[in-house]
Amino acid sequence: MRTDCYRRGLLQMAGLAAGLTAVLTTAAPSLAQDFPSRSIRVVLPFAPGGGTDILARVLSQRLQESMGQNVVVDNRAGAGGNIGAEIVTRSVPDGYTLLFTTAAIAANVTLFPKLAFDPRKDLIAVSQIGSAPSLLSVHPSVPVKSAKDLVALSKTTRGGLNFGSNGSGTASHLAGIMFQQITGAALTHIPYKGAAPAVNALIGGETEMAFPGVNSAAPFLRAAKIRGIAVTSKIRSSALPDVPTLDSLYPGFDLTNWFVLFVPAATPAAIVSRLHAETIKGMQHPDMKAFMAREGADPVGSTPAEAAAFFTREVEKLGRIIKTAGVRAE
């Protein structure tokens, strides 16, 4: 008798589950059609004022104009971007809480092995907005004109050359580590607390070389306070078209900072699709194009599937660099 009751109970639960699935499937198009009906929050896991913050605000303004609802940027800095990312992973997956972040989230998977969340499972990529290479830069007193010259100089300089970064685990640090691993250059890492101190150290001659973002380096490059040797992307930067790529000398060298829009896992596919369409539309706006050009960022505008595959590859690539070099988060 108990067995029969148990079986009937399982059948009833299965029937309820099937019915709920049918309701949600039927409701999904309606959800997307009604979305959004209130304000959307874009969580930015970094402090206000930087290039990433401004890019997030320019895109949010475009989304607000297109979707007819307020789109508010919420800065939640801390722990290398993990605090803001975790807030989004724990949010209701209804499309009203988004995450705008950088390559840091891919590096953090390895840098912070005890994270309370897994961005590969707990987030859905909406689109890769763009990417921005770093610029292998040297102080004007360093007597080199190419990356190969720099590698040779490092090997003949007692103690090697010092390279500054924005901090351990940042894109500028990992670019230097990758350069060292691929070329065999003799380098010593000097971490600073942010992009500005790292660039100032290079200008002042405290370090011989660095890998600042193109946008950070461009003004000092024009003023001849630093010398640009090569960019870290596989293709030349639209902001510095005359500067060669490291890939042209060392095939396979490709490390950029990038920007991806995420939503919490379990967000309905119809809403992800709507957000993707609105994002691509926003990227076509002249203000968005102009800002990205000024920042040295190349637009991408990938599909959710393409962005997810890209993110997985970046987690694996940065993880290899970090593990090989024994990099630890500060």
Phi and psi in degrees as a GROMACS rama.xvg file:
@    title "Ramachandran Plot"
@    xaxis  label "Phi"
@    yaxis  label "Psi"
@TYPE xy
-64.8776  -36.7662  ARG-2
-64.0127  -42.8478  THR-3
-62.2671  -42.9393  ASP-4
-62.7141  -40.6197  CYS-5
-63.1983  -42.6012  TYR-6
-64.6311  -41.6737  ARG-7
-62.7925  -38.676  ARG-8
-62.9302  -42.3406  GLY-9
-63.0259  -41.3019  LEU-10
-64.0635  -39.6531  LEU-11
-64.6535  -42.252  GLN-12
-64.4853  -40.7444  MET-13
-62.7183  -40.204  ALA-14
-65.0637  -40.0744  GLY-15
-65.3168  -41.6774  LEU-16
-62.8784  -43.3868  ALA-17
-63.3994  -40.1478  ALA-18
-65.1894  -40.3224  GLY-19
-65.5371  -40.7949  LEU-20
-61.0437  -42.7922  THR-21
-62.9978  -40.5251  ALA-22
-63.7472  -45.2595  VAL-23
-65.4878  -39.0744  LEU-24
-63.6339  -42.0497  THR-25
-68.5085  -34.4978  THR-26
-79.7258  -19.4406  ALA-27
-55.4076  -49.0215  ALA-28
-60.0412  -36.1709  PRO-29
-66.8684  -39.4812  SER-30
-59.3481  -45.5475  LEU-31
-65.797  -37.132  ALA-32
-67.3489  -37.3438  GLN-33
-83.6278  -14.0809  ASP-34
-83.8307  134.724  PHE-35
-95.6473  150.71  PRO-36
-114.017  2.33611  SER-37
-155.031  -177.799  ARG-38
-63.4945  147.706  SER-39
-111.041  138.584  ILE-40
-107.887  128.022  ARG-41
-106.325  107.914  VAL-42
-81.5142  124.723  VAL-43
-112.254  115.041  LEU-44
-82.2295  30.6014  PRO-45
-137.569  167.799  PHE-46
-69.85  154.512  ALA-47
-70.9716  156.066  PRO-48
105.045  -22.1947  GLY-49
-82.0271  176.608  GLY-50
-61.9422  -38.0833  GLY-51
-65.8144  -40.3814  THR-52
-61.4552  -45.0094  ASP-53
-67.0517  -40.0686  ILE-54
-61.985  -41.7649  LEU-55
-62.6421  -37.9309  ALA-56
-72.7248  -36.3135  ARG-57
-65.2391  -43.9851  VAL-58
-65.621  -41.3631  LEU-59
-61.4772  -37.1427  SER-60
-64.4056  -40.2773  GLN-61
-64.6281  -41.8808  ARG-62
-64.8162  -39.4393  LEU-63
-62.2654  -45.5178  GLN-64
-64.3624  -38.0344  GLU-65
-78.2277  -37.3174  SER-66
-96.4892  -10.6027  MET-67
75.0398  19.1906  GLY-68
-133.897  155.143  GLN-69
-62.764  136.538  ASN-70
-123.522  110.287  VAL-71
-109.442  129.757  VAL-72
-85.6254  128.311  VAL-73
-118.388  105.559  ASP-74
-77.6923  120.352  ASN-75
-129.658  73.2394  ARG-76
-76.4083  157.228  ALA-77
135.789  149.348  GLY-78
55.0577  40.5661  ALA-79
65.5264  23.3106  GLY-80
101.079  -4.88658  GLY-81
-73.6364  -30.8747  ASN-82
-63.9915  -50.136  ILE-83
-64.4269  -39.8196  GLY-84
-63.1642  -41.4017  ALA-85
-65.5639  -36.3787  GLU-86
-56.651  -43.038  ILE-87
-69.9739  -40.6584  VAL-88
-62.5826  -26.14  THR-89
-95.8983  3.24069  ARG-90
-82.1344  160.713  SER-91
-63.5179  128.953  VAL-92
-80.8473  69.3742  PRO-93
-121.965  7.84791  ASP-94
87.3939  -0.00433556  GLY-95
-97.9252  -2.28148  TYR-96
-130.361  116.349  THR-97
-115.437  160.398  LEU-98
-121.685  123.338  LEU-99
-110.372  112.723  PHE-100
-142.152  -176.187  THR-101
-120.962  -171.868  THR-102
-60.3154  -15.5575  ALA-103
-55.8061  -34.908  ALA-104
-67.0246  -30.3588  ILE-105
-73.6677  -41.9824  ALA-106
-65.822  -34.9772  ALA-107
-65.2016  -23.953  ASN-108
-57.3488  -37.4402  VAL-109
-92.8106  -37.3726  THR-110
-65.8078  -31.5899  LEU-111
-122.584  78.741  PHE-112
-64.9492  -14.2032  PRO-113
-108.369  31.2762  LYS-114
-57.7946  146.23  LEU-115
-78.4132  -1.6618  ALA-116
-145.608  162.989  PHE-117
-122.063  106.967  ASP-118
-59.9024  -23.3347  PRO-119
-70.6475  -26.3934  ARG-120
-106.787  -28.8409  LYS-121
-99.1745  0.792514  ASP-122
-134.154  152.504  LEU-123
-117.301  128.589  ILE-124
-77.0646  130.553  ALA-125
-89.1224  -47.3914  VAL-126
-170.349  148.026  SER-127
-84.0199  119.411  GLN-128
-74.8915  -44.8389  ILE-129
-175.508  -177.324  GLY-130
-144.258  154.368  SER-131
-139.45  121.964  ALA-132
-75.6328  162.81  PRO-133
-91.94  162.62  SER-134
-117.768  115.687  LEU-135
-64.7245  113.055  LEU-136
-124.265  149.743  SER-137
-131.386  158.46  VAL-138
-67.8692  143.905  HIS-139
-55.0944  -22.9926  PRO-140
-78.5943  -12.9833  SER-141
-76.3274  120.222  VAL-142
-82.2779  63.483  PRO-143
-137.375  154.679  VAL-144
-124.528  -7.78088  LYS-145
-142.076  166.65  SER-146
-64.3109  -37.2914  ALA-147
-66.2683  -37.6894  LYS-148
-61.0092  -40.8713  ASP-149
-65.6949  -42.8075  LEU-150
-61.2091  -45.6831  VAL-151
-61.4766  -42.6986  ALA-152
-62.8959  -41.1806  LEU-153
-61.3692  -35.1719  SER-154
-77.886  -18.9051  LYS-155
-104.366  -1.01012  THR-156
-95.5691  127.515  THR-157
-60.6311  122.196  ARG-158
84.2289  -2.62441  GLY-159
74.6457  -166.602  GLY-160
-108.042  148.216  LEU-161
-89.3686  133.458  ASN-162
-122.595  133.073  PHE-163
-93.8734  153.681  GLY-164
-138.989  171.161  SER-165
-76.6982  -2.59309  ASN-166
138.975  158.636  GLY-167
-60.5341  130.67  SER-168
86.7792  -3.98745  GLY-169
-78.7968  167.285  THR-170
-57.7586  -38.8115  ALA-171
-67.481  -32.4671  SER-172
-72.776  -47.0668  HIS-173
-65.805  -31.5831  LEU-174
-62.8444  -42.3271  ALA-175
-65.4177  -40.3747  GLY-176
-64.173  -44.0674  ILE-177
-63.1173  -40.6639  MET-178
-60.3577  -43.7908  PHE-179
-64.6456  -43.1773  GLN-180
-66.9034  -40.1936  GLN-181
-79.0518  -37.7171  ILE-182
-97.946  -19.4161  THR-183
78.0063  15.2207  GLY-184
-61.6722  147.151  ALA-185
-91.5953  102.938  ALA-186
-130.456  149.612  LEU-187
-120.691  127.112  THR-188
-83.3829  131.325  HIS-189
-120.298  103.918  ILE-190
-81.2899  141.281  PRO-191
-121.323  171.083  TYR-192
-98.6221  70.3171  LYS-193
118.468  169.367  GLY-194
-68.205  -43.8467  ALA-195
-61.1195  -49.3661  ALA-196
-61.2147  -35.9081  PRO-197
-66.5657  -42.777  ALA-198
-68.2201  -40.3458  VAL-199
-61.9142  -36.9871  ASN-200
-65.3763  -38.0302  ALA-201
-66.8695  -45.7011  LEU-202
-61.5211  -39.41  ILE-203
-80.0958  -4.78996  GLY-204
84.1651  9.1177  GLY-205
-67.0181  -32.3388  GLU-206
-124.442  151.387  THR-207
-84.0241  -26.9921  GLU-208
-150.67  163.54  MET-209
-163.536  170.769  ALA-210
-125.955  63.761  PHE-211
-70.6757  159.957  PRO-212
-63.4082  151.577  GLY-213
-55.0942  -41.2058  VAL-214
-65.4077  -36.4327  ASN-215
-72.0382  -33.5526  SER-216
-83.9572  -30.6888  ALA-217
-51.0367  -48.6056  ALA-218
-60.9843  -37.7841  PRO-219
-78.0551  -26.6963  PHE-220
-66.7738  -44.8239  LEU-221
-65.0978  -32.8767  ARG-222
-85.5967  4.08472  ALA-223
61.8022  25.8936  ALA-224
-85.7646  -18.2238  LYS-225
-138.086  165.056  ILE-226
-118.088  128.568  ARG-227
-88.5143  128.376  GLY-228
-101.489  -47.4311  ILE-229
-166.357  156.172  ALA-230
-98.4508  157.459  VAL-231
-92.6241  1.41575  THR-232
-90.089  164.576  SER-233
-74.3981  -22.9851  LYS-234
-117.168  156.557  ILE-235
-63.9475  147.889  ARG-236
-73.804  136.679  SER-237
-64.3186  -24.3986  SER-238
-81.0803  -26.0558  ALA-239
-133.424  66.7197  LEU-240
-64.1528  -19.7258  PRO-241
-87.8299  -6.78126  ASP-242
-91.4809  126.309  VAL-243
-69.8691  167.617  PRO-244
-95.4672  152.457  THR-245
-67.3978  -29.2855  LEU-246
-61.372  -29.1151  ASP-247
-68.3898  -22.9285  SER-248
-103.341  -34.3056  LEU-249
-128.145  84.7637  TYR-250
-51.9524  132.835  PRO-251
102.091  -9.38834  GLY-252
-74.67  114.698  PHE-253
-155.492  104.052  ASP-254
-146.632  114.342  LEU-255
-129.532  161.861  THR-256
-86.2301  146.372  ASN-257
-144.051  168.006  TRP-258
-129.668  125.012  PHE-259
-130.855  142.13  VAL-260
-99.6374  126.391  LEU-261
-119.808  160.285  PHE-262
-130.977  163.382  VAL-263
-62.5217  149.221  PRO-264
-58.0092  151.051  ALA-265
79.5347  3.48672  ALA-266
-64.1613  130.998  THR-267
-53.7527  139.211  PRO-268
-57.4928  -35.7458  ALA-269
-63.8116  -36.0399  ALA-270
-74.4362  -39.4546  ILE-271
-59.0031  -42.7108  VAL-272
-62.8748  -41.4444  SER-273
-64.8232  -44.9187  ARG-274
-63.3486  -38.5909  LEU-275
-63.057  -46.0932  HIS-276
-61.4272  -41.8784  ALA-277
-68.8144  -34.6107  GLU-278
-66.0064  -46.3703  THR-279
-62.2911  -39.4312  ILE-280
-62.149  -44.4796  LYS-281
-63.5546  -33.227  GLY-282
-69.1559  -17.8786  MET-283
-83.0099  -9.05418  GLN-284
-66.7627  138.985  HIS-285
-55.2236  -36.9984  PRO-286
-64.035  -40.8181  ASP-287
-66.1834  -45.5274  MET-288
-62.2019  -42.348  LYS-289
-65.9906  -42.0761  ALA-290
-65.3489  -43.6507  PHE-291
-63.7412  -37.3149  MET-292
-63.9619  -42.6075  ALA-293
-63.7222  -34.5118  ARG-294
-84.5066  -1.28445  GLU-295
72.5636  22.6037  GLY-296
-100.517  136.245  ALA-297
-97.3764  124.759  ASP-298
-66.791  149.086  PRO-299
-120.622  -65.7895  VAL-300
68.3382  47.4981  GLY-301
-78.2504  164.818  SER-302
-75.6644  164.345  THR-303
-56.1487  -40.9996  PRO-304
-65.4938  -42.5413  ALA-305
-64.8368  -41.696  GLU-306
-65.3747  -39.2427  ALA-307
-64.9614  -43.6504  ALA-308
-64.4914  -41.2164  ALA-309
-61.2083  -44.9688  PHE-310
-61.4154  -43.5948  PHE-311
-60.573  -43.4008  THR-312
-63.3652  -40.0368  ARG-313
-68.0399  -38.3914  GLU-314
-59.1153  -44.8997  VAL-315
-67.5367  -44.0785  GLU-316
-65.0748  -49.7891  LYS-317
-66.7662  -33.9104  LEU-318
-61.3071  -40.7662  GLY-319
-63.3278  -44.0576  ARG-320
-61.7382  -45.9098  ILE-321
-65.5307  -44.6062  ILE-322
-67.9459  -42.2093  LYS-323
-62.2741  -39.7261  THR-324
-86.9261  -10.7834  ALA-325
68.6308  32.492  GLY-326
-70.396  138.979  VAL-327
-126.411  147.961  ARG-328
-71.2953  142.75  ALA-329
